[in-house]
Amino acid sequence: MTLRLTRTRILAVGILAFVGGVFFASSMDWTDRLFAQSSPAATRPRQEQVQTLADASNAFVSISEHITPAVVSIEAERDARARGNTRRPQGQVPGQGQIPPGFEEFFRQFEAPQQQPRTQQSSGSGFVVSRDGYILTNNHVVEGADRVRVTMLDRRVYDAKIIGRDPTTDVAVLKIEGRNFTAITFGDDEKVRIGEWVLAIGNPLGLDFTVTAGIVSAKGRGLAGLQRSQYDISDFIQTDAAINPGNSGGPLVNARGEVIGINSAIASQTGFYSGYGFAIPITLAKQVMDDLIAHGEVRRAVIGVSIGEVSPEDAQVAGLREITGVKVQAYSGTDSPALRAGLEPGDIITKADGRSVDRVSALQRVLRAKKPGENVAIEAWRYGTRKTFTVRLTSAPKDAGVVADAGEAPAAEPSPTHSRLGIAVEPVPAELVRAAAIPEQYRGVRVSAVEEGSASFGRLFVGDVIAQLLPAKTKLSSVADLQKALEGVRDGEIVSFMIYRPARDGAGTTSVVNIRVQPAR
């Protein structure tokens, strides 16, 4: 009896202790954590913890719903004939030579029938920029097209007219007939910050009106592989939003629903998305669009030089404390505004129109806000001296294109390698002088080999002609001249050369190359 009573008391005490522990844990907010581990219904985070993420998601939804109706799918058709089926010259019949005038139609009936044209199709994207039907897209989407059709989100299809194209910026303007179209809102790409959220909208891989998200991963990006001429713009916005073939011409949109760029290219070894896409800044695209609509062409102002980025050696030679600015490579003709103003190849431009320019894209932004005939103040450094110039801008040549390669020169016996520069040189062959019409002042010594990993690697190339030693402009007419010029140069010092890169028909280019002399091996 006593034992049974004792067990009852112990059980009662245990129950009371458990209940008391629960009340105590509840008061300490321990039970929430305890039950959360065992209850599936309690695995959701609190509302205030996910509200920010939900707001971001709703913002993406709102932007997509707002912008997508202004996006269009573009189909471009090109008529092409089979190779070898070109029409014969008038007055000739194959195998018969000249025929009497007036008998062309008589003999044409005996010719084999011409093959019917084939149709080549390409697709891309674009977006409506005005309620009366103007559309922005890429030049490469519609270049060479005989017919262009655009399809809206609601499946309406329109024939589009090409108002104008600009290959140097890869921008094209189309027009469809109608009223009250949904149009986008322009943003300001100069205010875009790296790391900012963006959406890319377009028609990749046949998947119409696709939306992808990412961030701005870089600005002012140059893509040498896309340049057709020295006047091409190198000022892309880089993003990791997925962009694929078919996205070209579509909008890149910021978190406020404003278009900040035209999706134009991808960095890829396969032709498909590999992590990085590139968009043309919308301020540039709008300037091109306005010119094409108003004048039928782009009125681009230039200072008349080819330019490049600054290397550490360039900055040191110029006397700069930082690696910044834009290097003047060469004049763009004998009537160059920069030449008239006093700028010289090798100068490092650090300011334009009162604004600092740290790279090529920054200088291009300043100049594209100007018109031909206007003046621009230029500040540059030349071998440790700061100089100022006033350059009267001119129009970019309409026929500015890629300079053709001069081809391989006839083989010649190379000289011993100049190990201090990491190159081998030889006299310029007479055949190359004639074929490339090399001017007298640039007939120096030709680079026949460049040592990988040397100071010259990536700066000098086989076929380059080393013409002058700067700043004295000492002509280097022979291998002996080059050897003598290097005798007084100590290891680690930098030498400046005027380089001539030959091309067919005398259309070669010049460049200033600064190379750090390395110890002889």
C-alpha positions in Angstrom: 0.0 0.0 0.0 2.8 2.3 0.9 4.7 1.4 -2.3 1.6 2.1 -4.5 1.1 5.5 -2.9 4.7 6.5 -3.4 4.4 5.6 -7.1 1.3 7.7 -7.5 3.0 10.7 -5.9 6.0 10.3 -8.1 3.8 10.2 -11.2 1.9 13.3 -10.1 5.1 15.2 -9.4 6.4 14.3 -12.9 3.2 15.5 -14.6 3.3 18.8 -12.7 7.0 19.2 -13.6 6.2 18.6 -17.3 3.4 21.1 -17.4 5.4 23.6 -15.6 8.3 23.2 -18.0 6.0 23.8 -20.9 4.7 27.0 -19.4 8.2 28.1 -18.7 9.4 27.3 -22.2 6.4 29.1 -23.7 7.2 32.2 -21.7 10.8 32.1 -23.1 9.6 31.6 -26.7 11.4 28.2 -26.9 8.3 26.3 -28.0 8.3 28.0 -31.4 11.7 26.6 -32.2 10.9 23.2 -30.7 7.7 22.7 -32.6 9.2 24.2 -35.8 11.6 21.3 -36.0 8.9 18.7 -36.0 6.0 20.4 -37.8 6.1 20.7 -41.6 3.5 23.5 -41.5 6.0 25.7 -39.5 8.9 25.7 -42.1 7.7 28.9 -43.8 9.6 32.0 -42.9 7.8 34.9 -41.4 6.0 37.4 -43.5 8.2 40.3 -42.7 11.3 38.2 -43.7 10.1 37.5 -47.2 8.3 40.8 -47.9 11.4 42.3 -49.6 11.8 39.3 -51.9 8.1 39.4 -52.7 8.3 43.1 -53.5 11.3 42.4 -55.9 9.4 39.5 -57.6 6.3 41.7 -58.0 8.5 44.5 -59.5 9.8 42.0 -62.1 6.2 40.9 -62.9 5.1 44.6 -63.2 8.0 45.5 -65.5 7.4 42.5 -67.7 3.7 43.2 -68.1 4.5 46.9 -68.9 7.3 46.4 -71.4 6.5 43.2 -73.2 3.5 44.7 -75.2 6.0 47.1 -76.8 8.5 44.3 -77.8 8.2 42.9 -81.3 9.4 39.8 -83.1 11.2 40.6 -86.4 11.5 38.4 -89.4 13.8 39.6 -92.2 13.7 37.9 -95.7 16.5 38.2 -98.3 16.3 37.0 -101.9 19.4 35.3 -103.1 20.2 33.5 -106.3 22.3 30.3 -106.5 26.0 30.9 -106.9 27.1 31.1 -110.5 23.7 32.2 -111.9 24.5 35.8 -112.5 23.2 37.5 -115.6 25.7 37.7 -118.5 26.9 41.2 -119.6 24.7 42.9 -122.2 25.8 42.1 -125.8 27.5 38.7 -125.0 26.3 35.1 -125.4 28.3 32.3 -123.8 30.6 30.8 -126.3 29.7 33.3 -129.0 31.3 36.6 -127.9 29.8 39.9 -129.1 26.4 39.9 -130.9 24.9 42.6 -133.0 23.0 45.3 -131.2 19.2 44.7 -131.0 19.5 40.9 -131.1 19.9 40.3 -127.4 16.3 39.3 -126.8 16.4 36.9 -129.8 19.4 35.0 -128.4 18.1 35.1 -124.8 15.4 32.6 -125.7 18.1 29.9 -126.2 19.6 30.4 -122.8 19.0 27.9 -119.9 16.3 29.1 -117.6 17.5 31.1 -114.6 17.1 29.4 -111.2 14.3 31.0 -109.2 15.4 33.1 -106.2 15.7 31.4 -102.9 14.5 33.1 -99.7 16.8 33.4 -96.7 15.3 34.3 -93.4 16.7 35.6 -90.2 14.9 36.7 -87.0 15.5 39.0 -84.1 13.8 41.4 -81.8 12.9 45.1 -81.5 10.8 47.5 -79.5 8.3 50.3 -80.3 9.6 53.7 -79.3 6.7 55.9 -80.4 2.9 55.6 -80.6 3.0 56.1 -84.3 5.0 53.0 -85.0 8.8 53.7 -85.0 10.8 50.7 -83.9 14.4 50.3 -82.7 16.4 47.2 -83.5 19.9 46.1 -84.5 21.4 46.8 -87.9 22.6 43.2 -88.2 19.0 41.9 -87.8 17.7 43.7 -91.0 20.9 44.3 -92.9 20.4 43.3 -96.6 16.7 42.5 -96.0 14.3 42.7 -99.0 11.3 42.4 -96.7 10.8 42.9 -93.0 7.7 41.8 -90.9 7.1 42.4 -87.3 4.8 40.5 -85.0 3.3 42.1 -81.8 2.5 40.3 -78.5 -1.1 40.1 -79.5 -0.1 38.3 -82.8 -0.8 41.3 -85.1 1.6 41.2 -88.0 2.8 44.3 -89.9 5.1 44.9 -92.9 7.9 47.2 -91.8 9.8 49.8 -93.7 13.6 50.3 -93.0 13.9 54.0 -92.2 17.7 53.8 -91.8 20.7 51.7 -90.6 24.0 52.6 -89.0 26.6 49.7 -89.1 29.0 51.6 -86.9 26.6 51.5 -83.9 24.6 48.4 -85.0 21.4 50.4 -84.8 18.5 50.4 -87.2 15.1 52.1 -87.3 11.9 50.6 -88.7 8.4 52.0 -89.2 5.0 50.3 -89.2 1.8 52.0 -90.1 -0.8 52.5 -87.4 -1.6 54.6 -84.3 -1.7 54.2 -80.6 0.9 51.5 -80.3 2.3 50.7 -76.9 5.7 52.4 -76.6 8.6 52.0 -74.2 10.1 54.7 -71.9 13.7 55.8 -72.4 16.0 55.6 -69.4 19.4 57.2 -68.8 22.2 54.6 -69.2 24.8 57.1 -67.8 23.1 56.7 -64.4 23.2 52.9 -64.5 25.3 51.4 -61.8 27.3 48.1 -61.9 25.3 45.5 -59.9 21.9 47.0 -60.7 19.1 44.6 -61.6 18.0 44.5 -65.3 15.7 42.5 -67.5 16.3 41.4 -71.1 13.2 40.8 -73.3 13.2 39.3 -76.7 12.6 36.3 -78.9 15.6 33.9 -78.4 15.8 30.6 -80.2 12.3 30.9 -81.5 10.8 31.3 -78.0 8.7 34.5 -78.4 8.6 37.2 -75.8 11.0 35.7 -73.3 12.0 37.6 -70.2 15.3 36.9 -68.4 16.9 38.7 -65.4 20.4 39.6 -64.3 22.6 42.4 -63.2 24.7 45.0 -65.0 28.1 43.4 -64.8 30.2 46.1 -66.5 29.9 49.4 -68.4 31.9 51.0 -71.2 32.9 47.6 -72.5 34.7 47.5 -75.9 34.3 44.5 -78.2 37.1 44.5 -80.8 35.8 41.5 -82.5 32.6 43.4 -83.5 34.3 46.4 -84.9 34.0 47.0 -88.7 36.0 50.3 -88.7 37.9 52.7 -86.5 34.7 54.8 -86.1 32.7 52.0 -84.5 31.4 52.7 -81.0 33.1 50.8 -78.1 30.7 51.5 -75.2 28.6 48.4 -74.5 26.7 47.7 -71.3 27.6 44.1 -70.1 25.0 42.0 -68.3 24.6 38.4 -67.1 20.9 38.3 -68.0 20.5 35.4 -70.5 20.8 36.6 -74.1 20.7 34.2 -77.0 20.4 34.3 -80.8 17.0 36.0 -81.5 17.4 38.4 -78.5 19.3 40.9 -80.8 17.5 44.2 -81.0 15.4 43.6 -77.9 15.4 46.0 -74.9 17.5 45.9 -71.7 15.3 47.3 -69.0 16.2 48.7 -65.5 14.3 48.2 -62.3 12.1 51.3 -63.0 10.8 49.8 -66.3 13.0 52.1 -68.5 14.9 50.9 -71.5 18.6 51.5 -71.0 20.0 49.5 -73.9 19.5 47.4 -77.0 20.7 43.8 -76.6 23.2 43.3 -79.4 25.8 40.6 -78.8 27.0 37.7 -76.6 30.4 36.5 -75.4 30.4 32.8 -76.4 32.5 30.1 -77.9 29.5 28.1 -78.9 27.2 30.8 -80.3 24.8 30.4 -77.4 24.5 32.1 -74.0 27.6 31.5 -71.8 27.1 34.1 -69.1 27.6 37.5 -70.7 25.6 39.7 -73.1 26.2 43.2 -74.4 23.8 46.0 -75.0 24.1 49.3 -76.9 23.5 52.3 -74.6 20.1 53.8 -75.2 21.3 57.4 -75.2 23.6 56.5 -78.2 20.8 54.5 -79.9 18.4 57.5 -79.5 20.9 59.9 -81.0 21.3 57.6 -84.0 17.6 57.1 -84.3 16.9 60.9 -84.3 19.5 61.5 -87.1 18.2 58.6 -89.2 14.6 59.8 -89.0 15.4 63.5 -89.5 18.3 63.3 -92.0 18.4 59.7 -93.3 22.0 59.4 -92.1 24.0 59.7 -88.9 25.9 63.0 -88.6 28.8 61.8 -86.4 31.5 64.2 -85.2 35.1 63.1 -85.0 38.4 64.6 -84.2 40.2 62.8 -87.0 42.4 60.3 -85.2 42.3 56.6 -84.4 42.5 56.0 -80.7 43.2 53.2 -78.3 43.4 52.3 -74.6 46.4 53.3 -72.4 48.9 50.7 -71.3 51.1 51.0 -68.2 54.0 51.8 -70.5 52.0 54.5 -72.4 51.1 56.2 -69.1 54.7 56.2 -67.9 56.0 57.6 -71.2 53.4 60.4 -71.1 54.3 61.3 -67.5 50.9 60.2 -65.9 50.7 59.0 -62.3 47.7 56.8 -63.2 47.0 54.5 -66.1 44.2 56.5 -67.6 43.1 58.4 -70.7 43.0 57.6 -74.4 46.0 57.2 -76.6 46.2 58.9 -80.0 47.3 56.2 -82.5 47.4 58.0 -85.8 45.7 60.6 -87.9 42.7 59.6 -90.0 43.8 61.5 -93.1 46.0 64.4 -94.3 43.1 66.8 -93.4 42.6 65.6 -89.9 41.2 68.3 -87.4 43.5 66.8 -84.7 46.5 67.3 -87.0 45.5 71.0 -87.7 45.1 71.5 -83.9 48.5 70.1 -83.0 47.7 66.7 -81.5 50.3 64.1 -82.3 50.3 60.3 -82.3 51.4 59.1 -78.9 49.6 61.9 -77.0 47.4 60.7 -74.1 44.0 62.5 -74.0 42.8 62.9 -70.4 40.1 65.5 -70.7 37.6 66.5 -73.4 35.1 69.4 -73.2 36.1 69.7 -69.5 35.2 66.1 -68.7 37.7 63.5 -67.6 38.1 60.6 -70.0 39.6 57.5 -68.6 39.0 55.2 -71.5 38.0 55.1 -75.2 34.3 54.8 -74.4 34.4 57.9 -72.2 35.9 60.0 -75.0 33.3 58.6 -77.5 30.5 59.7 -75.1 31.7 63.3 -75.1 32.2 63.5 -78.9 28.9 61.9 -79.8 27.1 64.7 -78.0 28.7 67.1 -80.4 27.9 68.0 -84.0 30.3 68.4 -87.0 31.6 72.0 -87.0 31.5 72.4 -83.3 34.7 72.9 -81.2 35.9 70.7 -78.4 38.6 71.5 -75.8 41.2 68.7 -75.5 43.7 68.2 -72.7 46.5 65.8 -73.4 49.9 64.7 -72.0 53.0 64.4 -74.2 56.2 63.0 -72.7 55.6 64.6 -69.3 54.1 67.9 -70.5 50.4 68.8 -70.3 49.1 70.4 -73.5 45.7 71.9 -74.4 44.1 72.0 -77.9 41.0 73.3 -79.5 39.8 70.9 -82.2 37.1 71.8 -84.7 35.1 68.6 -85.3 34.4 67.2 -88.7 32.0 64.5 -90.0 33.1 60.9 -90.1 33.7 59.6 -93.6 30.7 57.8 -95.0 32.8 55.1 -96.6 34.9 54.4 -93.5 35.3 50.6 -93.5 37.7 47.9 -92.4 41.1 48.1 -93.9 42.0 45.0 -95.9 45.0 43.0 -94.9 48.0 43.3 -97.2 48.6 39.5 -97.1 51.8 37.7 -96.4 54.9 39.3 -97.8 57.5 37.3 -99.6 59.7 35.3 -97.3 63.1 36.8 -96.4 66.0 35.9 -94.2 65.3 37.2 -90.7 67.9 39.0 -88.6 69.0 37.6 -85.3 66.3 38.1 -82.6 66.5 41.4 -80.8 66.1 39.7 -77.4 65.8 43.1 -75.6 62.6 43.7 -77.4 61.6 40.1 -78.0 61.3 40.4 -81.8 63.2 39.5 -85.0 63.3 42.1 -87.8 64.3 42.2 -91.4 64.5 44.8 -94.2 61.1 45.6 -95.8 61.0 43.5 -99.0 60.7 45.6 -102.2 57.8 43.5 -103.3 55.8 44.5 -100.2 56.7 48.1 -100.7 55.2 48.0 -104.2 52.2 45.8 -103.3 51.2 47.8 -100.2 52.3 51.2 -101.6 54.2 51.9 -98.3 55.0 55.7 -98.1 58.6 56.6 -98.1 58.6 57.9 -94.5 57.4 54.5 -93.2 59.9 52.2 -95.0 61.7 51.0 -91.9 62.3 47.4 -90.7 59.7 44.7 -90.8 58.9 42.5 -87.8 59.4 38.9 -88.9 58.8 37.2 -85.5 57.5 38.0 -82.0 58.6 36.0 -79.0 55.7 34.8 -76.9 55.7 36.3 -73.4 58.1 39.1 -74.3 57.5 42.8 -73.8 56.5 43.1 -77.5 54.0 40.2 -77.4 50.5 41.6 -78.1 51.9 45.0 -79.0 53.9 44.2 -82.1 52.8 41.7 -84.8 54.5 39.9 -87.7 54.3 42.3 -90.7 54.5 45.5 -88.7 57.0 48.0 -90.0 59.0 49.9 -87.3 59.5 53.3 -88.9 60.6 55.8 -86.4 62.0 56.2 -82.9 60.0 58.7 -80.9 59.9 61.5 -79.6 62.8 62.5 -81.9 61.1 60.9 -84.9 64.4 59.3 -85.8 63.9 57.3 -89.0 64.9 53.6 -88.7 65.8 52.7 -92.3 67.7 49.5 -91.6 68.3 46.8 -89.0 71.5 48.6 -88.1 69.6 51.8 -87.3 67.4 49.9 -84.9 70.4 48.3 -83.2 72.1 51.6 -82.8 68.9 53.2 -81.4 68.8 50.6 -78.6 72.5 50.9 -77.6 71.9 53.8 -75.3 68.7 52.5 -73.7 69.1 50.8 -70.3 67.1 47.8 -69.2 63.7 48.6 -67.9 63.4 51.9 -69.8 60.6 52.3 -72.4 61.2 53.0 -76.1 58.5 54.5 -78.3 58.1 53.5 -81.9 56.0 54.8 -84.8 54.6 51.6 -86.4 53.2 51.3 -89.9 50.8 48.3 -90.6 50.7 47.8 -94.3 47.4 47.1 -96.2 46.4 46.7 -99.9 46.2 49.8 -102.1 48.2 51.9 -99.6 45.5 52.0 -97.0 47.9 51.1 -94.1 47.6 52.5 -90.6 50.1 54.0 -88.2 50.3 53.4 -84.4 52.5 54.5 -81.6 53.8 51.5 -79.6 55.6 51.8 -76.2 57.8 48.8 -75.2 59.8 48.2 -72.0 63.3 47.1 -72.9 64.2 43.8 -71.2 67.7 42.5 -70.3 69.5 40.7 -73.1 69.4 36.9 -72.9 
